């Protein structure tokens, strides 16, 4: 993906383009920003620009196409194995980076979720960050910079990615073939994250939103069997669970807006339902519900048992 195709991060792409042109690329970067905001796409664009036959990231040459598909032999991707990035993964990466590049001028790696290094793995990476073999380019990505080891942060050039405007997110979705109306709604739900917006642009997710919210908000602590049945169904869809929790979060925030007298709702198509729910709960109750959803989201990021996490959340919401 060429830099020109990245929407909404002009300052960062400008910094990187000037560095590429001057051949003054840092040996290690830490890209910080919300999930799905474009960090990985920018990392791929940087590697394309460095490997491109025209040194510009044309997006058309063989090197650019293979990088875009994450199939270039000199590009390595490191992601958590379960809850953490483990020391064996780091050692394997170090072995790969120590080898001569196949065709590019140097090796590169993109490390997802840099906040999830096992302590031993993070410490093992430090020497490589200080002196990358063969001038390898290392790009670390995180949505949670406070959880990244300070020793790792200090060895990387930091670039902060911001959330995008609704207009920018909607434009990205339309470019991906999403209809205008669906793109607008998904963008409003995304919190400025194109990745989340893409997940929300699924017609099945949007159409089932009303039923999902009705079922969760109508739960009663006196009907444990129904509560556990709903929890089991939600936990079974573990891959989409974070997006479902985000949908619930945006709706609860809409209730706070209504209770504060604001008419700026994210779920504009569910205004009638939001007005009804805001009338039967006070602000303190809604705030407490939001806290429970945030705790559950964090628990799932720590790879806890999804069924137990949802059991606890629904019992708290029902109470």
Buried (B, 14 or more C-beta within 10 A) or exposed (E): BBBEEBBBBEEBBEEBBEBBEEEEBBBBBBBBBBBBBBBBBBBBBBBBBBBBEEEBBBBEBEBBBBBBEEEBEBBBBBEBEEEBBBBEBBEEBBEBBEEEBEEBEBBBBBBBBBBBBBEEBBBBBBEBBEEBBEEBBBBBBBBBBEEBBEEBBEBBBBBEBBBBEBEBBBBBBBEEEBEEEBBBBBBBBBBBBBBBBBBBBBEEBBEBBBEBBEBBBEBEEEEBEBBBEBBEEBBEEEEBBBBBBBBBBBBBBBBBBBBEEEEEBBBEBBEEBBEEBBEEBEEEEBEBBBEBBEBBBEBBBEEBEBBEBBBBBBBBBBE
